[in-house]
């Protein structure tokens, strides 16, 4: 953990009137999944000293720092999210209102984020959602904004919404079977001889597998899913010049195998 993180407050919560959503963030000691007294107190304040009722939808996201093994950290982030869920249940939040408990793996902070707010009555499908419902067997589309930290298979915060959209689309179309295809940017030509091409394939595979794991955690049957990493061998932009070119190549595609 970098020293600057020691300057961060232990925890905080805030409400957004515009989006009718309350967010609670609690922090953990290194390599620990137990809620502190301060964390419990902060959750209590958010539950009982605000205008939000107990029976509104709740989502819980767990995070770790980047110290240590990434596989272990992902499991630790799940335990932290589960610990927060258990405390919410103890404090009277109905189990049916806790709609998502997810370990997000490594981030900059050892934390759990709890989001409370109303779920919209109707959601307008995004363009990728409509396309996935319509494309033919064998075709693929880029599922945009499923982004990762540079050189890692750790989701960026902005990836949560498109991941959830993908899960909801698959739930709405149980006949669809897909393969998640990971791609990286920044590949040099001709092919490298220093092993970096192999590293890119491993990274793209692990990123696709992270999406696979997320979908399973959201209730999608593993039999409907597979994944593969192609590294930088299938670029949309063969010669990268700008950052925008690299973003286009660093992507996850969804290919329909059956429907």
Secondary structure by P-SEA (a helix, b strand, c coil): cccccccccccbbbbbccccbbbbbbbbccccccccaaaaaaaaaaacccccccccbbbbbbbbcccccaaaaaaaaaaaaaaaaaaaaaaccccccccbbbbbccccccbbbbbbccccccccccaaaaaaacccccbbbbbcccccccccccccccaaaaaaaaaaaaaacccbbbbbbbbbccccccccccaaaaaaaaaaaaaaaaaaaaaaaaccccccccccccccccccccccccaaaaaaacbbbbbbccc
